[in-house]
Amino acid sequence: MRKARDDAKALGQIAHSFKGSSGNLGAVRLEQLCQRLEAESAGATADLGALVDQIDHEFALVRPLYESERRRFQL
């Protein structure tokens, strides 16, 4: 997400995908932030940097859960 920080369209696409993954794992706040980024990226006039920073922070909190789930389902 950081690499696409200046590309609103790419951020919207990434946020859409990340939103679904977050929702599937019950990361409600992260899902909401991604939904907001997806919506705001369509306007392309907003400064999305602060929102990307919030998503990065929230992801750091839930990342261990993602990794735990991934390990749980590995064959």
N, C-alpha and C positions, 0 to 999 in steps of 0.2 A: 504494500500500500504506500509505503514511503516513496518508492521509486516513481509511482504514478501521481505523486502529490500535486503536480502542476497540470495534470491532464484530467479535467472534470469528467469526461466521458469514460475514461478507463477507471477512474475511481468509482463511478456509478456502477459499472459492471462488476468490479471486484466486491463492492459493498453488497450487491444483490446476492452474489454467491456466498459470501461470508455470512450474510443475514440468515440464509437458509441453514447453513451448518450450525450456526450459533443457536438457532431456534430448536434444531433437532437435539442438541445437547442440553437444552434448558438454560443456556446463558442469556437470560432475558434482557439484561441491561445492554450487553454487547449486541444482541439482535436489534434492540431499539436504536442504538447509536448507528448501526449499519443502515437501518431503514431511513433514518434521518439523513445520513450521508447520501444514500441513493436518491432521495427526493431533492435534496439541495444541490446535488451535482447537475441535475437537469437544468437548473437556472444558470449555472456556469458563471454567475457574476459574484457569487458569495466567496469569501475567503474560507476555504475548506480546511486549512492547516490546523486550526484549533480542534476541529472535529476529528481529524485524522489522529491528532495527538491523544485525544480522549479514547479513541478506539484502540490505539497502541497500548495505552495504560490498562484498559479493561482486558485486552487480550492477554497481557502479562499476568493478570490475576487468574484467568481461566485456562491458560495454556496447559498447566499441569493436568487439568481434567481432560482436555483434549488428548493429551499424550497417554494418559491412563486408559481412556476408552480405546484408543488405537491399539495399544498393547494387548488389551483384553480380547480383541477380535482378530489378532494376527494368528495365522495358522502355524 
